[in-house]
Amino acid sequence: MTHRFDPTSLREYDIRGIVGKTLGADDARAIGRGFATLVRRAGGTRVAVGRDGRVSSEMLEAALVEGLTASGVDVVRVGLGPTPMLYYAEATLEVDGGIQITGSHNPADYNGFKMVLQHKPFFGEQIQQLGQMAADGEWDEGDGTVSDADIEDAYVGRLLAGYSGGTFRIGWDAGNGAAGRVIEKLVQQLPGEHHTIFTDIDGNFPNHHPDPTEEKNLADLKRLVAEKNLDFGLAFDGDGDRVGAIDGEGRVVWGDQLLSILAVPVLRKEPGATIIADVKASQMLYDRIAELGGKPLMWKTGHSLIKTKMKETHAPLAGEMSGHIFFAQDYYGFDDAQYAAVQLINAVNVIGKSLTQIRGEMPALVNTPEMRFQVDESRKFAVVEEVLDRLEAEGADVNRTDGARVNTADGWWLLRASNTQDVLVARAEAKDQAGLDRLMAMIDAQLAASGLERGEQAGH
């Protein structure tokens, strides 16, 4: 038996598609067969499986489990919950890998799979290998068993282990995502006063899209914080691995700003440690880490790439502009929005100022949101190379970690190719609007020189 995947579904960091169009039960079964075969070849026998609250997740789970057991692996189902709960299961149960069925923060008709093998992210070439194995029908045969493990309470307990974070009044918006039940249990055990919204898990996302990095999705949380005069608000994406926050005045605290706050207690405990952020993060963050005595390290965007770099550098903390925050100090090194929320409360307490004051004292920089430009898949990496060649010929100050990040007297700008979509991503940051305009003109000039224009921006 062989199987062919829709080529668009096998992504760099995970497998994702539109259910009924580019992703279905046969794909889930083939993923199970291939993953189980790789687990067995690595000497393993057991895999944990979790799922998010999407309408299609139970159907995909059933097919995935069928595939895993048909290739001789025993499955431990941990049920409905956020992706980090599956990562926690993979880190603490006696299993050799884990798969979460999740569409992350994509629209409701999407779904997909995030995978871990022997405590390491499963991505890139490994995902392509599943496609090749399916095309060749190169799967082990076997007869695995299925059991269930209820780990939700143990996970919530782990989130709070060693917590001493003071008493605050906080709003929580779960966005009808998979973390809803966990958040309800979490706030019952946290000191202070907590107000939750949209914690019922509903794969139709009836209230707003579950992506806290887009400010429009934080409108309900801003209303809640304002009406109840709360200290701050926290928001979660569809599968609970990305966190968003607003201060008491409703200002967004972006991913790089959160990292600059979280770095304080981490560096007190581990002076001089390396802290990693992606190439989209503000210069303010890198300066702040250095000021706190840490070693800032700029790295490529993508959760699998960051996790791998953390292991290599023994970094206790890392984060992405997109709200993925990874903790290895007293934790397992994966991105967990619920744990990040608890640690943020703790950091605000350690700093001894309100989140509103902390946010207000950050340098006032003007920056663009992440801008995305549609570009032909075959051209996206080539355009970045052309830009790099021109910049180096001009003697510009360029960092090539992930695309082109260019420093000028005004600030910096970035142009990189997305690993997951046919888009180029740009961002710029300056001390004032006039400086930002000059940086944007530089981006436009580079795009024009490669025959592109900024024009219509592609959505997420």
PEHUGI-V609310 format. One record per residue. N is the residue number from 1. RES is the residue in three letters. PHI is phi in whole degrees, 0 to 359 (NA if undefined). BURIAL is + if it has 24 or more other ideal C-beta (glycine too) atoms within 12 Angstrom, else -. Layout:
n & res & phi & burial
N & RES & PHI & BURIAL
N & RES & PHI & BURIAL
//
This chain:
n & res & phi & burial
1 & MET & NA & -
2 & THR & 233 & -
3 & HIS & 211 & +
4 & ARG & 245 & -
5 & PHE & 276 & +
6 & ASP & 296 & +
7 & PRO & 301 & -
8 & THR & 283 & -
9 & SER & 274 & +
10 & LEU & 272 & +
11 & ARG & 268 & +
12 & GLU & 293 & +
13 & TYR & 252 & +
14 & ASP & 197 & +
15 & ILE & 246 & +
16 & ARG & 210 & +
17 & GLY & 194 & +
18 & ILE & 268 & -
19 & VAL & 295 & +
20 & GLY & 91 & -
21 & LYS & 245 & -
22 & THR & 248 & +
23 & LEU & 209 & +
24 & GLY & 204 & +
25 & ALA & 299 & +
26 & ASP & 296 & +
27 & ASP & 295 & +
28 & ALA & 300 & +
29 & ARG & 297 & +
30 & ALA & 294 & +
31 & ILE & 297 & +
32 & GLY & 301 & +
33 & ARG & 299 & +
34 & GLY & 295 & +
35 & PHE & 296 & +
36 & ALA & 299 & +
37 & THR & 298 & +
38 & LEU & 293 & +
39 & VAL & 299 & +
40 & ARG & 294 & +
41 & ARG & 296 & +
42 & ALA & 272 & -
43 & GLY & 88 & -
44 & GLY & 262 & +
45 & THR & 222 & +
46 & ARG & 229 & +
47 & VAL & 228 & +
48 & ALA & 271 & +
49 & VAL & 231 & +
50 & GLY & 232 & +
51 & ARG & 212 & +
52 & ASP & 269 & +
53 & GLY & 268 & +
54 & ARG & 292 & +
55 & VAL & 302 & +
56 & SER & 270 & +
57 & SER & 293 & +
58 & GLU & 294 & +
59 & MET & 297 & +
60 & LEU & 293 & +
61 & GLU & 297 & +
62 & ALA & 301 & -
63 & ALA & 291 & +
64 & LEU & 298 & +
65 & VAL & 297 & +
66 & GLU & 302 & +
67 & GLY & 294 & +
68 & LEU & 298 & +
69 & THR & 289 & +
70 & ALA & 293 & +
71 & SER & 256 & +
72 & GLY & 86 & +
73 & VAL & 253 & +
74 & ASP & 277 & +
75 & VAL & 253 & +
76 & VAL & 248 & +
77 & ARG & 274 & +
78 & VAL & 257 & +
79 & GLY & 80 & +
80 & LEU & 282 & +
81 & GLY & 174 & +
82 & PRO & 289 & +
83 & THR & 307 & +
84 & PRO & 298 & +
85 & MET & 291 & +
86 & LEU & 292 & +
87 & TYR & 300 & +
88 & TYR & 297 & +
89 & ALA & 300 & +
90 & GLU & 295 & +
91 & ALA & 280 & +
92 & THR & 243 & +
93 & LEU & 276 & +
94 & GLU & 277 & -
95 & VAL & 229 & +
96 & ASP & 251 & +
97 & GLY & 183 & +
98 & GLY & 207 & +
99 & ILE & 226 & +
100 & GLN & 252 & +
101 & ILE & 272 & +
102 & THR & 202 & +
103 & GLY & 261 & +
104 & SER & 55 & +
105 & HIS & 252 & +
106 & ASN & 289 & +
107 & PRO & 304 & +
108 & ALA & 300 & +
109 & ASP & 276 & -
110 & TYR & 269 & +
111 & ASN & 205 & +
112 & GLY & 180 & +
113 & PHE & 220 & +
114 & LYS & 246 & +
115 & MET & 232 & +
116 & VAL & 227 & +
117 & LEU & 232 & +
118 & GLN & 49 & -
119 & HIS & 65 & +
120 & LYS & 236 & +
121 & PRO & 299 & +
122 & PHE & 251 & +
123 & PHE & 203 & +
124 & GLY & 59 & -
125 & GLU & 305 & -
126 & GLN & 297 & +
127 & ILE & 293 & +
128 & GLN & 297 & -
129 & GLN & 297 & +
130 & LEU & 300 & +
131 & GLY & 296 & +
132 & GLN & 294 & -
133 & MET & 298 & +
134 & ALA & 293 & +
135 & ALA & 298 & -
136 & ASP & 269 & -
137 & GLY & 62 & -
138 & GLU & 269 & -
139 & TRP & 232 & +
140 & ASP & 291 & +
141 & GLU & 251 & -
142 & GLY & 182 & -
143 & ASP & 212 & -
144 & GLY & 277 & +
145 & THR & 258 & -
146 & VAL & 233 & +
147 & SER & 225 & -
148 & ASP & 243 & -
149 & ALA & 229 & +
150 & ASP & 267 & -
151 & ILE & 249 & +
152 & GLU & 302 & +
153 & ASP & 293 & -
154 & ALA & 296 & -
155 & TYR & 295 & +
156 & VAL & 299 & +
157 & GLY & 300 & -
158 & ARG & 293 & +
159 & LEU & 300 & +
160 & LEU & 261 & +
161 & ALA & 303 & -
162 & GLY & 72 & -
163 & TYR & 286 & +
164 & SER & 214 & -
165 & GLY & 265 & +
166 & GLY & 79 & +
167 & THR & 244 & -
168 & PHE & 228 & +
169 & ARG & 251 & +
170 & ILE & 229 & +
171 & GLY & 259 & +
172 & TRP & 232 & +
173 & ASP & 242 & +
174 & ALA & 274 & +
175 & GLY & 61 & +
176 & ASN & 60 & +
177 & GLY & 276 & +
178 & ALA & 290 & +
179 & ALA & 272 & +
180 & GLY & 308 & +
181 & ARG & 294 & +
182 & VAL & 298 & +
183 & ILE & 294 & +
184 & GLU & 300 & +
185 & LYS & 290 & +
186 & LEU & 297 & +
187 & VAL & 291 & +
188 & GLN & 294 & -
189 & GLN & 258 & -
190 & LEU & 273 & +
191 & PRO & 293 & -
192 & GLY & 98 & +
193 & GLU & 241 & -
194 & HIS & 232 & +
195 & HIS & 237 & +
196 & THR & 250 & +
197 & ILE & 227 & +
198 & PHE & 55 & +
199 & THR & 270 & +
200 & ASP & 286 & -
201 & ILE & 281 & +
202 & ASP & 218 & +
203 & GLY & 294 & +
204 & ASN & 272 & -
205 & PHE & 47 & +
206 & PRO & 290 & -
207 & ASN & 261 & +
208 & HIS & 196 & +
209 & HIS & 293 & +
210 & PRO & 275 & +
211 & ASP & 223 & +
212 & PRO & 286 & +
213 & THR & 276 & +
214 & GLU & 258 & +
215 & GLU & 303 & -
216 & LYS & 298 & -
217 & ASN & 282 & +
218 & LEU & 259 & +
219 & ALA & 301 & +
220 & ASP & 294 & +
221 & LEU & 293 & +
222 & LYS & 299 & +
223 & ARG & 298 & -
224 & LEU & 300 & +
225 & VAL & 296 & +
226 & ALA & 291 & -
227 & GLU & 298 & -
228 & LYS & 263 & -
229 & ASN & 54 & -
230 & LEU & 276 & +
231 & ASP & 290 & +
232 & PHE & 193 & +
233 & GLY & 226 & +
234 & LEU & 234 & +
235 & ALA & 225 & +
236 & PHE & 228 & +
237 & ASP & 275 & +
238 & GLY & 302 & +
239 & ASP & 239 & +
240 & GLY & 70 & +
241 & ASP & 248 & +
242 & ARG & 229 & +
243 & VAL & 246 & +
244 & GLY & 232 & +
245 & ALA & 211 & +
246 & ILE & 230 & +
247 & ASP & 273 & +
248 & GLY & 294 & +
249 & GLU & 262 & -
250 & GLY & 85 & +
251 & ARG & 282 & +
252 & VAL & 289 & +
253 & VAL & 255 & +
254 & TRP & 286 & +
255 & GLY & 307 & +
256 & ASP & 287 & +
257 & GLN & 289 & +
258 & LEU & 300 & +
259 & LEU & 296 & +
260 & SER & 293 & +
261 & ILE & 279 & +
262 & LEU & 297 & +
263 & ALA & 293 & +
264 & VAL & 299 & +
265 & PRO & 294 & +
266 & VAL & 297 & +
267 & LEU & 284 & +
268 & ARG & 294 & -
269 & LYS & 280 & +
270 & GLU & 224 & +
271 & PRO & 302 & -
272 & GLY & 80 & -
273 & ALA & 292 & +
274 & THR & 279 & +
275 & ILE & 235 & +
276 & ILE & 256 & +
277 & ALA & 223 & +
278 & ASP & 276 & +
279 & VAL & 294 & +
280 & LYS & 272 & +
281 & ALA & 285 & +
282 & SER & 296 & +
283 & GLN & 299 & +
284 & MET & 307 & +
285 & LEU & 294 & +
286 & TYR & 298 & +
287 & ASP & 295 & -
288 & ARG & 293 & +
289 & ILE & 300 & +
290 & ALA & 295 & -
291 & GLU & 299 & -
292 & LEU & 279 & +
293 & GLY & 91 & -
294 & GLY & 268 & +
295 & LYS & 254 & +
296 & PRO & 286 & +
297 & LEU & 230 & +
298 & MET & 273 & +
299 & TRP & 223 & +
300 & LYS & 293 & +
301 & THR & 287 & +
302 & GLY & 130 & +
303 & HIS & 299 & +
304 & SER & 293 & +
305 & LEU & 292 & +
306 & ILE & 292 & +
307 & LYS & 300 & +
308 & THR & 295 & +
309 & LYS & 293 & +
310 & MET & 300 & +
311 & LYS & 298 & -
312 & GLU & 295 & -
313 & THR & 258 & -
314 & HIS & 56 & -
315 & ALA & 287 & +
316 & PRO & 280 & +
317 & LEU & 208 & +
318 & ALA & 209 & +
319 & GLY & 199 & +
320 & GLU & 238 & +
321 & MET & 309 & +
322 & SER & 284 & +
323 & GLY & 93 & +
324 & HIS & 283 & +
325 & ILE & 234 & +
326 & PHE & 245 & +
327 & PHE & 242 & +
328 & ALA & 248 & +
329 & GLN & 281 & +
330 & ASP & 60 & -
331 & TYR & 213 & +
332 & TYR & 260 & +
333 & GLY & 92 & +
334 & PHE & 260 & +
335 & ASP & 275 & +
336 & ASP & 219 & +
337 & ALA & 292 & +
338 & GLN & 291 & +
339 & TYR & 293 & +
340 & ALA & 299 & +
341 & ALA & 298 & +
342 & VAL & 297 & +
343 & GLN & 292 & +
344 & LEU & 293 & +
345 & ILE & 302 & +
346 & ASN & 298 & +
347 & ALA & 295 & +
348 & VAL & 299 & +
349 & ASN & 296 & +
350 & VAL & 297 & +
351 & ILE & 292 & +
352 & GLY & 81 & -
353 & LYS & 232 & -
354 & SER & 288 & +
355 & LEU & 299 & +
356 & THR & 298 & +
357 & GLN & 292 & -
358 & ILE & 301 & +
359 & ARG & 296 & +
360 & GLY & 294 & -
361 & GLU & 275 & -
362 & MET & 289 & +
363 & PRO & 305 & -
364 & ALA & 278 & -
365 & LEU & 244 & +
366 & VAL & 257 & +
367 & ASN & 217 & +
368 & THR & 270 & +
369 & PRO & 291 & +
370 & GLU & 289 & +
371 & MET & 259 & +
372 & ARG & 237 & +
373 & PHE & 239 & +
374 & GLN & 296 & +
375 & VAL & 212 & +
376 & ASP & 301 & -
377 & GLU & 312 & -
378 & SER & 288 & -
379 & ARG & 257 & -
380 & LYS & 299 & +
381 & PHE & 286 & +
382 & ALA & 297 & -
383 & VAL & 299 & +
384 & VAL & 298 & +
385 & GLU & 297 & -
386 & GLU & 299 & +
387 & VAL & 299 & +
388 & LEU & 300 & +
389 & ASP & 299 & -
390 & ARG & 295 & +
391 & LEU & 297 & +
392 & GLU & 291 & -
393 & ALA & 296 & -
394 & GLU & 278 & -
395 & GLY & 77 & -
396 & ALA & 289 & +
397 & ASP & 272 & -
398 & VAL & 241 & +
399 & ASN & 254 & +
400 & ARG & 258 & -
401 & THR & 308 & +
402 & ASP & 206 & +
403 & GLY & 87 & +
404 & ALA & 241 & +
405 & ARG & 245 & +
406 & VAL & 248 & +
407 & ASN & 263 & -
408 & THR & 226 & +
409 & ALA & 298 & -
410 & ASP & 281 & +
411 & GLY & 156 & +
412 & TRP & 213 & +
413 & TRP & 223 & +
414 & LEU & 227 & +
415 & LEU & 224 & +
416 & ARG & 217 & +
417 & ALA & 271 & +
418 & SER & 290 & +
419 & ASN & 278 & +
420 & THR & 246 & +
421 & GLN & 220 & +
422 & ASP & 276 & -
423 & VAL & 223 & +
424 & LEU & 261 & +
425 & VAL & 247 & +
426 & ALA & 230 & +
427 & ARG & 204 & +
428 & ALA & 215 & +
429 & GLU & 212 & +
430 & ALA & 218 & +
431 & LYS & 281 & -
432 & ASP & 209 & -
433 & GLN & 297 & -
434 & ALA & 298 & -
435 & GLY & 295 & +
436 & LEU & 296 & +
437 & ASP & 300 & -
438 & ARG & 294 & +
439 & LEU & 294 & +
440 & MET & 297 & +
441 & ALA & 296 & -
442 & MET & 293 & +
443 & ILE & 298 & +
444 & ASP & 300 & +
445 & ALA & 296 & -
446 & GLN & 292 & +
447 & LEU & 298 & +
448 & ALA & 299 & -
449 & ALA & 295 & -
450 & SER & 257 & +
451 & GLY & 77 & -
452 & LEU & 238 & +
453 & GLU & 226 & -
454 & ARG & 296 & +
455 & GLY & 35 & -
456 & GLU & 288 & -
457 & GLN & 272 & -
458 & ALA & 281 & -
459 & GLY & 284 & -
460 & HIS & 285 & +
//
